[in-house]
Amino acid sequence: MNRLDARLAQLRAQNRAGLVCYFMAGDPDFDASRTLLAGLGAAGADVIELGLPFSDPVADGPTIQKAHLRARAAGQTTARTLALVAALRETDATTPVVLMGYLNPALQYGVQNFFAEAAASGADAALLLDLPVEHAAPFRAAARSSGLHLIAMTAPTSDDARLAEILRGVSGFVYHATINGTTGAARCSPAEVSTAIARVRRHTTLPVAAGFGIREPAQARDLAEQADLVVIGSQLVETLAQGGASAALESVYGFARALRGAAQSVRAPCARGSRP
Protein backbone atom coordinates (compact mmCIF):
# COMPACT_ATOMS: atom_id res chain seq x y z
CA MET A 1 0.00 0.00 0.00
CA ASN A 2 1.13 3.55 -0.75
CA ARG A 3 2.53 5.02 2.49
CA LEU A 4 0.13 7.96 2.24
CA ASP A 5 -2.89 5.67 1.96
CA ALA A 6 -1.66 3.70 4.96
CA ARG A 7 -1.18 6.83 7.06
CA LEU A 8 -4.58 8.24 6.13
CA ALA A 9 -6.20 4.95 7.09
CA GLN A 10 -4.34 5.01 10.40
CA LEU A 11 -5.52 8.55 11.15
CA ARG A 12 -9.09 7.61 10.28
CA ALA A 13 -8.93 4.61 12.60
CA GLN A 14 -7.57 6.81 15.40
CA ASN A 15 -10.22 9.49 14.71
CA ARG A 16 -7.68 12.30 14.70
CA ALA A 17 -6.35 14.90 12.33
CA GLY A 18 -2.84 14.46 10.98
CA LEU A 19 0.02 16.95 10.96
CA VAL A 20 1.62 17.77 7.61
CA CYS A 21 4.98 19.56 7.91
CA TYR A 22 6.40 21.50 4.99
CA PHE A 23 10.09 22.20 4.54
CA MET A 24 12.05 23.19 1.47
CA ALA A 25 14.38 20.50 0.11
CA GLY A 26 17.99 21.57 0.51
CA ASP A 27 17.31 24.46 2.88
CA PRO A 28 19.80 25.60 4.07
CA ASP A 29 21.81 22.84 2.33
CA PHE A 30 21.52 19.16 1.42
CA ASP A 31 23.15 17.69 4.54
CA ALA A 32 21.26 19.92 6.98
CA SER A 33 18.01 19.18 5.18
CA ARG A 34 18.68 15.44 5.32
CA THR A 35 19.27 15.59 9.08
CA LEU A 36 16.11 17.64 9.64
CA LEU A 37 13.90 15.36 7.56
CA ALA A 38 15.20 12.29 9.37
CA GLY A 39 13.84 13.67 12.65
CA LEU A 40 10.40 14.79 11.50
CA GLY A 41 8.54 11.51 11.93
CA ALA A 42 9.77 11.07 15.49
CA ALA A 43 8.90 14.72 16.25
CA GLY A 44 5.27 14.12 15.29
CA ALA A 45 4.91 14.80 11.57
CA ASP A 46 2.33 12.43 10.09
CA VAL A 47 3.17 13.52 6.54
CA ILE A 48 6.22 15.36 5.17
CA GLU A 49 5.59 17.93 2.45
CA LEU A 50 8.87 18.58 0.67
CA GLY A 51 9.26 21.70 -1.43
CA LEU A 52 10.88 21.51 -4.87
CA PRO A 53 13.17 24.57 -5.25
CA PHE A 54 12.16 26.86 -8.11
CA SER A 55 13.19 30.28 -9.36
CA ASP A 56 9.67 31.77 -9.59
CA PRO A 57 7.53 30.53 -6.68
CA VAL A 58 4.50 32.72 -7.39
CA ALA A 59 2.19 31.05 -4.82
CA ASP A 60 4.64 31.55 -1.96
CA GLY A 61 5.12 34.49 0.37
CA PRO A 62 8.47 35.99 1.42
CA THR A 63 9.37 33.28 3.96
CA ILE A 64 9.17 30.36 1.56
CA GLN A 65 10.48 32.44 -1.35
CA LYS A 66 13.68 32.93 0.65
CA ALA A 67 13.83 29.19 1.30
CA HIS A 68 13.65 28.57 -2.47
CA LEU A 69 16.54 30.98 -2.97
CA ARG A 70 18.66 29.49 -0.17
CA ALA A 71 18.17 25.98 -1.48
CA ARG A 72 18.96 26.94 -5.07
CA ALA A 73 22.05 28.86 -3.97
CA ALA A 74 23.22 25.70 -2.16
CA GLY A 75 22.89 23.69 -5.38
CA GLN A 76 19.57 21.97 -4.75
CA THR A 77 17.87 20.69 -7.91
CA THR A 78 14.96 18.42 -8.70
CA ALA A 79 17.34 15.47 -9.04
CA ARG A 80 18.98 16.27 -5.71
CA THR A 81 15.53 16.56 -4.13
CA LEU A 82 14.70 13.03 -5.24
CA ALA A 83 18.08 11.95 -3.87
CA LEU A 84 17.10 13.61 -0.58
CA VAL A 85 13.91 11.53 -0.44
CA ALA A 86 15.95 8.39 -1.10
CA ALA A 87 18.31 9.38 1.72
CA LEU A 88 15.34 9.83 4.07
CA ARG A 89 14.14 6.32 3.26
CA GLU A 90 17.38 4.91 4.64
CA THR A 91 16.19 5.83 8.15
CA ASP A 92 12.43 6.37 7.82
CA ALA A 93 10.51 3.85 5.77
CA THR A 94 7.00 4.84 6.87
CA THR A 95 6.42 8.63 6.96
CA PRO A 96 4.70 9.63 3.69
CA VAL A 97 6.39 12.26 1.50
CA VAL A 98 4.45 14.63 -0.75
CA LEU A 99 6.56 16.59 -3.23
CA MET A 100 5.16 20.12 -3.49
CA GLY A 101 6.24 22.48 -6.20
CA TYR A 102 5.58 24.07 -9.54
CA LEU A 103 4.90 22.74 -13.01
CA ASN A 104 8.07 23.93 -14.73
CA PRO A 105 10.58 21.69 -12.89
CA ALA A 106 8.47 18.62 -13.66
CA LEU A 107 8.24 19.61 -17.31
CA GLN A 108 11.96 20.24 -17.52
CA TYR A 109 12.69 16.88 -15.88
CA GLY A 110 10.25 15.09 -18.17
CA VAL A 111 6.83 14.27 -16.78
CA GLN A 112 7.09 10.47 -17.01
CA ASN A 113 10.64 10.50 -15.66
CA PHE A 114 9.70 12.85 -12.84
CA PHE A 115 6.92 10.66 -11.49
CA ALA A 116 8.74 7.38 -12.09
CA GLU A 117 11.91 8.56 -10.36
CA ALA A 118 9.93 10.23 -7.58
CA ALA A 119 8.26 6.89 -6.84
CA ALA A 120 11.57 5.05 -7.05
CA SER A 121 13.12 7.48 -4.57
CA GLY A 122 10.37 6.81 -2.02
CA ALA A 123 7.91 9.67 -2.57
CA ASP A 124 4.20 8.93 -2.28
CA ALA A 125 2.46 11.89 -3.92
CA ALA A 126 3.04 15.21 -5.65
CA LEU A 127 1.25 18.53 -5.70
CA LEU A 128 1.96 20.91 -8.59
CA LEU A 129 0.60 24.26 -7.48
CA ASP A 130 0.21 25.92 -10.87
CA LEU A 131 -1.11 22.93 -12.85
CA PRO A 132 -4.60 23.86 -14.15
CA VAL A 133 -7.20 21.13 -13.91
CA GLU A 134 -7.82 21.49 -17.66
CA HIS A 135 -4.30 20.15 -18.30
CA ALA A 136 -4.01 17.76 -15.36
CA ALA A 137 -5.16 14.48 -16.97
CA PRO A 138 -1.81 13.38 -18.47
CA PHE A 139 0.00 14.31 -15.26
CA ARG A 140 -2.52 12.37 -13.21
CA ALA A 141 -2.12 9.36 -15.50
CA ALA A 142 1.68 9.53 -15.27
CA ALA A 143 1.51 9.75 -11.49
CA ARG A 144 -0.96 6.88 -11.23
CA SER A 145 1.15 4.64 -13.48
CA SER A 146 4.06 5.19 -11.07
CA GLY A 147 1.94 4.46 -7.99
CA LEU A 148 1.79 8.10 -6.85
CA HIS A 149 -1.12 10.37 -6.04
CA LEU A 150 -1.38 13.75 -7.75
CA ILE A 151 -2.94 15.93 -5.07
CA ALA A 152 -5.66 18.40 -6.08
CA MET A 153 -5.83 21.89 -4.61
CA THR A 154 -8.89 24.05 -3.95
CA ALA A 155 -9.22 27.68 -2.89
CA PRO A 156 -11.73 29.84 -1.01
CA THR A 157 -12.79 31.26 -4.39
CA SER A 158 -13.55 27.84 -5.93
CA ASP A 159 -17.31 27.74 -6.54
CA ASP A 160 -19.31 24.52 -6.67
CA ALA A 161 -18.98 24.10 -10.42
CA ARG A 162 -15.22 24.54 -10.22
CA LEU A 163 -14.93 22.24 -7.21
CA ALA A 164 -16.76 19.51 -9.10
CA GLU A 165 -14.34 19.91 -11.99
CA ILE A 166 -11.20 20.01 -9.83
CA LEU A 167 -12.16 17.02 -7.71
CA ARG A 168 -13.36 14.67 -10.43
CA GLY A 169 -11.18 11.54 -10.42
CA VAL A 170 -8.58 12.77 -7.92
CA SER A 171 -6.89 10.61 -5.30
CA GLY A 172 -4.91 10.79 -2.07
CA PHE A 173 -6.33 13.84 -0.32
CA VAL A 174 -7.53 17.33 -1.21
CA TYR A 175 -5.40 20.32 -0.24
CA HIS A 176 -7.59 23.31 0.59
CA ALA A 177 -5.81 26.67 0.68
CA THR A 178 -7.42 28.44 3.61
CA ILE A 179 -6.72 32.00 2.45
CA ASN A 180 -6.67 33.99 -0.77
CA GLY A 181 -3.07 34.93 -1.37
CA THR A 182 0.39 33.49 -0.95
CA THR A 183 1.73 31.16 1.72
CA GLY A 184 2.24 32.87 5.06
CA ALA A 185 0.49 36.04 3.86
CA ALA A 186 -2.15 36.13 6.59
CA ARG A 187 -3.67 34.09 9.38
CA CYS A 188 -6.66 32.00 8.42
CA SER A 189 -10.00 32.08 10.23
CA PRO A 190 -11.03 28.61 11.49
CA ALA A 191 -14.72 29.55 11.22
CA GLU A 192 -14.38 30.52 7.55
CA VAL A 193 -12.28 27.45 6.85
CA SER A 194 -14.93 25.23 8.40
CA THR A 195 -17.55 26.56 5.98
CA ALA A 196 -15.20 26.15 3.02
CA ILE A 197 -14.27 22.58 3.95
CA ALA A 198 -17.94 21.66 4.23
CA ARG A 199 -18.36 22.88 0.62
CA VAL A 200 -15.37 20.84 -0.53
CA ARG A 201 -16.79 17.71 1.12
CA ARG A 202 -19.95 17.98 -0.97
CA HIS A 203 -17.81 16.99 -3.95
CA THR A 204 -15.45 14.33 -2.58
CA THR A 205 -15.09 11.60 0.01
CA LEU A 206 -11.30 12.08 0.16
CA PRO A 207 -9.65 13.47 3.29
CA VAL A 208 -9.24 17.25 3.25
CA ALA A 209 -6.08 19.09 4.30
CA ALA A 210 -6.13 22.71 5.43
CA GLY A 211 -3.02 24.77 4.66
CA PHE A 212 -1.77 28.38 4.22
CA GLY A 213 -2.00 30.88 7.07
CA ILE A 214 -1.66 28.48 10.03
CA ARG A 215 1.00 29.76 12.38
CA GLU A 216 0.04 28.78 15.93
CA PRO A 217 -0.74 25.47 17.68
CA ALA A 218 -4.08 26.89 18.86
CA GLN A 219 -5.10 27.53 15.25
CA ALA A 220 -4.04 24.03 14.29
CA ARG A 221 -6.03 22.56 17.18
CA ASP A 222 -9.18 24.43 16.10
CA LEU A 223 -8.78 23.34 12.47
CA ALA A 224 -8.25 19.74 13.56
CA GLU A 225 -11.94 19.63 14.47
CA GLN A 226 -12.85 19.98 10.77
CA ALA A 227 -9.88 19.08 8.59
CA ASP A 228 -8.39 15.62 8.26
CA LEU A 229 -4.90 17.08 7.86
CA VAL A 230 -3.44 20.38 9.04
CA VAL A 231 -0.49 21.75 7.05
CA ILE A 232 2.16 23.93 8.70
CA GLY A 233 4.64 25.54 6.32
CA SER A 234 5.84 29.12 6.61
CA GLN A 235 6.01 29.05 10.39
CA LEU A 236 8.28 26.00 10.35
CA VAL A 237 10.46 27.37 7.54
CA GLU A 238 10.82 30.65 9.43
CA THR A 239 11.73 28.83 12.64
CA LEU A 240 14.36 26.81 10.79
CA ALA A 241 15.88 29.95 9.28
CA GLN A 242 16.03 31.77 12.60
CA GLY A 243 16.77 29.01 15.10
CA GLY A 244 18.08 26.01 13.21
CA ALA A 245 16.98 22.39 13.02
CA SER A 246 16.55 21.85 16.77
CA ALA A 247 14.14 24.78 17.05
CA ALA A 248 12.26 23.59 13.96
CA LEU A 249 11.83 20.08 15.37
CA GLU A 250 10.66 21.49 18.70
CA SER A 251 8.09 23.56 16.81
CA VAL A 252 6.92 20.43 14.99
CA TYR A 253 6.54 18.70 18.33
CA GLY A 254 4.44 21.60 19.65
CA PHE A 255 2.05 21.46 16.70
CA ALA A 256 1.82 17.67 16.94
CA ARG A 257 1.02 17.88 20.64
CA ALA A 258 -1.71 20.45 19.94
CA LEU A 259 -3.34 18.26 17.30
CA ARG A 260 -3.13 15.12 19.39
CA GLY A 261 -4.60 17.04 22.29
CA ALA A 262 -7.62 18.17 20.29
CA ALA A 263 -10.89 16.73 21.60
CA GLN A 264 -11.53 13.89 19.17
CA SER A 265 -15.11 13.51 20.30
CA VAL A 266 -16.09 16.89 18.86
CA ARG A 267 -14.77 16.17 15.36
CA ALA A 268 -17.61 16.17 12.88
CA PRO A 269 -18.42 12.89 11.08
CA CYS A 270 -17.45 14.53 7.75
CA ALA A 271 -14.00 15.23 9.22
CA ARG A 272 -13.38 11.49 9.24
CA GLY A 273 -13.58 11.16 5.47
CA SER A 274 -17.29 10.60 4.82
CA ARG A 275 -19.81 12.87 3.18
CA PRO A 276 -21.85 15.14 5.49
C-alpha positions as CSV (number, residue, x, y, z in Angstrom):
1,M,0.0,0.0,0.0
2,N,1.1,3.5,-0.7
3,R,2.5,5.0,2.5
4,L,0.1,8.0,2.2
5,D,-2.9,5.7,2.0
6,A,-1.7,3.7,5.0
7,R,-1.2,6.8,7.1
8,L,-4.6,8.2,6.1
9,A,-6.2,4.9,7.1
10,Q,-4.3,5.0,10.4
11,L,-5.5,8.5,11.2
12,R,-9.1,7.6,10.3
13,A,-8.9,4.6,12.6
14,Q,-7.6,6.8,15.4
15,N,-10.2,9.5,14.7
16,R,-7.7,12.3,14.7
17,A,-6.3,14.9,12.3
18,G,-2.8,14.5,11.0
19,L,0.0,17.0,11.0
20,V,1.6,17.8,7.6
21,C,5.0,19.6,7.9
22,Y,6.4,21.5,5.0
23,F,10.1,22.2,4.5
24,M,12.1,23.2,1.5
25,A,14.4,20.5,0.1
26,G,18.0,21.6,0.5
27,D,17.3,24.5,2.9
28,P,19.8,25.6,4.1
29,D,21.8,22.8,2.3
30,F,21.5,19.2,1.4
31,D,23.1,17.7,4.5
32,A,21.3,19.9,7.0
33,S,18.0,19.2,5.2
34,R,18.7,15.4,5.3
35,T,19.3,15.6,9.1
36,L,16.1,17.6,9.6
37,L,13.9,15.4,7.6
38,A,15.2,12.3,9.4
39,G,13.8,13.7,12.7
40,L,10.4,14.8,11.5
41,G,8.5,11.5,11.9
42,A,9.8,11.1,15.5
43,A,8.9,14.7,16.3
44,G,5.3,14.1,15.3
45,A,4.9,14.8,11.6
46,D,2.3,12.4,10.1
47,V,3.2,13.5,6.5
48,I,6.2,15.4,5.2
49,E,5.6,17.9,2.5
50,L,8.9,18.6,0.7
51,G,9.3,21.7,-1.4
52,L,10.9,21.5,-4.9
53,P,13.2,24.6,-5.3
54,F,12.2,26.9,-8.1
55,S,13.2,30.3,-9.4
56,D,9.7,31.8,-9.6
57,P,7.5,30.5,-6.7
58,V,4.5,32.7,-7.4
59,A,2.2,31.1,-4.8
60,D,4.6,31.5,-2.0
61,G,5.1,34.5,0.4
62,P,8.5,36.0,1.4
63,T,9.4,33.3,4.0
64,I,9.2,30.4,1.6
65,Q,10.5,32.4,-1.3
66,K,13.7,32.9,0.6
67,A,13.8,29.2,1.3
68,H,13.6,28.6,-2.5
69,L,16.5,31.0,-3.0
70,R,18.7,29.5,-0.2
71,A,18.2,26.0,-1.5
72,R,19.0,26.9,-5.1
73,A,22.1,28.9,-4.0
74,A,23.2,25.7,-2.2
75,G,22.9,23.7,-5.4
76,Q,19.6,22.0,-4.7
77,T,17.9,20.7,-7.9
78,T,15.0,18.4,-8.7
79,A,17.3,15.5,-9.0
80,R,19.0,16.3,-5.7
81,T,15.5,16.6,-4.1
82,L,14.7,13.0,-5.2
83,A,18.1,12.0,-3.9
84,L,17.1,13.6,-0.6
85,V,13.9,11.5,-0.4
86,A,15.9,8.4,-1.1
87,A,18.3,9.4,1.7
88,L,15.3,9.8,4.1
89,R,14.1,6.3,3.3
90,E,17.4,4.9,4.6
91,T,16.2,5.8,8.2
92,D,12.4,6.4,7.8
93,A,10.5,3.8,5.8
94,T,7.0,4.8,6.9
95,T,6.4,8.6,7.0
96,P,4.7,9.6,3.7
97,V,6.4,12.3,1.5
98,V,4.4,14.6,-0.7
99,L,6.6,16.6,-3.2
100,M,5.2,20.1,-3.5
101,G,6.2,22.5,-6.2
102,Y,5.6,24.1,-9.5
103,L,4.9,22.7,-13.0
104,N,8.1,23.9,-14.7
105,P,10.6,21.7,-12.9
106,A,8.5,18.6,-13.7
107,L,8.2,19.6,-17.3
108,Q,12.0,20.2,-17.5
109,Y,12.7,16.9,-15.9
110,G,10.3,15.1,-18.2
111,V,6.8,14.3,-16.8
112,Q,7.1,10.5,-17.0
113,N,10.6,10.5,-15.7
114,F,9.7,12.9,-12.8
115,F,6.9,10.7,-11.5
116,A,8.7,7.4,-12.1
117,E,11.9,8.6,-10.4
118,A,9.9,10.2,-7.6
119,A,8.3,6.9,-6.8
120,A,11.6,5.0,-7.0
121,S,13.1,7.5,-4.6
122,G,10.4,6.8,-2.0
123,A,7.9,9.7,-2.6
124,D,4.2,8.9,-2.3
125,A,2.5,11.9,-3.9
126,A,3.0,15.2,-5.6
127,L,1.2,18.5,-5.7
128,L,2.0,20.9,-8.6
129,L,0.6,24.3,-7.5
130,D,0.2,25.9,-10.9
131,L,-1.1,22.9,-12.8
132,P,-4.6,23.9,-14.1
133,V,-7.2,21.1,-13.9
134,E,-7.8,21.5,-17.7
135,H,-4.3,20.2,-18.3
136,A,-4.0,17.8,-15.4
137,A,-5.2,14.5,-17.0
138,P,-1.8,13.4,-18.5
139,F,0.0,14.3,-15.3
140,R,-2.5,12.4,-13.2
141,A,-2.1,9.4,-15.5
142,A,1.7,9.5,-15.3
143,A,1.5,9.8,-11.5
144,R,-1.0,6.9,-11.2
145,S,1.2,4.6,-13.5
146,S,4.1,5.2,-11.1
147,G,1.9,4.5,-8.0
148,L,1.8,8.1,-6.8
149,H,-1.1,10.4,-6.0
150,L,-1.4,13.8,-7.8
151,I,-2.9,15.9,-5.1
152,A,-5.7,18.4,-6.1
153,M,-5.8,21.9,-4.6
154,T,-8.9,24.1,-3.9
155,A,-9.2,27.7,-2.9
156,P,-11.7,29.8,-1.0
157,T,-12.8,31.3,-4.4
158,S,-13.6,27.8,-5.9
159,D,-17.3,27.7,-6.5
160,D,-19.3,24.5,-6.7
161,A,-19.0,24.1,-10.4
162,R,-15.2,24.5,-10.2
163,L,-14.9,22.2,-7.2
164,A,-16.8,19.5,-9.1
165,E,-14.3,19.9,-12.0
166,I,-11.2,20.0,-9.8
167,L,-12.2,17.0,-7.7
168,R,-13.4,14.7,-10.4
169,G,-11.2,11.5,-10.4
170,V,-8.6,12.8,-7.9
171,S,-6.9,10.6,-5.3
172,G,-4.9,10.8,-2.1
173,F,-6.3,13.8,-0.3
174,V,-7.5,17.3,-1.2
175,Y,-5.4,20.3,-0.2
176,H,-7.6,23.3,0.6
177,A,-5.8,26.7,0.7
178,T,-7.4,28.4,3.6
179,I,-6.7,32.0,2.4
180,N,-6.7,34.0,-0.8
181,G,-3.1,34.9,-1.4
182,T,0.4,33.5,-1.0
183,T,1.7,31.2,1.7
184,G,2.2,32.9,5.1
185,A,0.5,36.0,3.9
186,A,-2.2,36.1,6.6
187,R,-3.7,34.1,9.4
188,C,-6.7,32.0,8.4
189,S,-10.0,32.1,10.2
190,P,-11.0,28.6,11.5
191,A,-14.7,29.6,11.2
192,E,-14.4,30.5,7.5
193,V,-12.3,27.4,6.9
194,S,-14.9,25.2,8.4
195,T,-17.6,26.6,6.0
196,A,-15.2,26.2,3.0
197,I,-14.3,22.6,4.0
198,A,-17.9,21.7,4.2
199,R,-18.4,22.9,0.6
200,V,-15.4,20.8,-0.5
201,R,-16.8,17.7,1.1
202,R,-19.9,18.0,-1.0
203,H,-17.8,17.0,-4.0
204,T,-15.5,14.3,-2.6
205,T,-15.1,11.6,0.0
206,L,-11.3,12.1,0.2
207,P,-9.6,13.5,3.3
208,V,-9.2,17.3,3.2
209,A,-6.1,19.1,4.3
210,A,-6.1,22.7,5.4
211,G,-3.0,24.8,4.7
212,F,-1.8,28.4,4.2
213,G,-2.0,30.9,7.1
214,I,-1.7,28.5,10.0
215,R,1.0,29.8,12.4
216,E,0.0,28.8,15.9
217,P,-0.7,25.5,17.7
218,A,-4.1,26.9,18.9
219,Q,-5.1,27.5,15.2
220,A,-4.0,24.0,14.3
221,R,-6.0,22.6,17.2
222,D,-9.2,24.4,16.1
223,L,-8.8,23.3,12.5
224,A,-8.2,19.7,13.6
225,E,-11.9,19.6,14.5
226,Q,-12.8,20.0,10.8
227,A,-9.9,19.1,8.6
228,D,-8.4,15.6,8.3
229,L,-4.9,17.1,7.9
230,V,-3.4,20.4,9.0
231,V,-0.5,21.8,7.0
232,I,2.2,23.9,8.7
233,G,4.6,25.5,6.3
234,S,5.8,29.1,6.6
235,Q,6.0,29.0,10.4
236,L,8.3,26.0,10.4
237,V,10.5,27.4,7.5
238,E,10.8,30.6,9.4
239,T,11.7,28.8,12.6
240,L,14.4,26.8,10.8
241,A,15.9,29.9,9.3
242,Q,16.0,31.8,12.6
243,G,16.8,29.0,15.1
244,G,18.1,26.0,13.2
245,A,17.0,22.4,13.0
246,S,16.6,21.9,16.8
247,A,14.1,24.8,17.0
248,A,12.3,23.6,14.0
249,L,11.8,20.1,15.4
250,E,10.7,21.5,18.7
251,S,8.1,23.6,16.8
252,V,6.9,20.4,15.0
253,Y,6.5,18.7,18.3
254,G,4.4,21.6,19.6
255,F,2.1,21.5,16.7
256,A,1.8,17.7,16.9
257,R,1.0,17.9,20.6
258,A,-1.7,20.5,19.9
259,L,-3.3,18.3,17.3
260,R,-3.1,15.1,19.4
261,G,-4.6,17.0,22.3
262,A,-7.6,18.2,20.3
263,A,-10.9,16.7,21.6
264,Q,-11.5,13.9,19.2
265,S,-15.1,13.5,20.3
266,V,-16.1,16.9,18.9
267,R,-14.8,16.2,15.4
268,A,-17.6,16.2,12.9
269,P,-18.4,12.9,11.1
270,C,-17.5,14.5,7.8
271,A,-14.0,15.2,9.2
272,R,-13.4,11.5,9.2
273,G,-13.6,11.2,5.5
274,S,-17.3,10.6,4.8
275,R,-19.8,12.9,3.2
276,P,-21.8,15.1,5.5
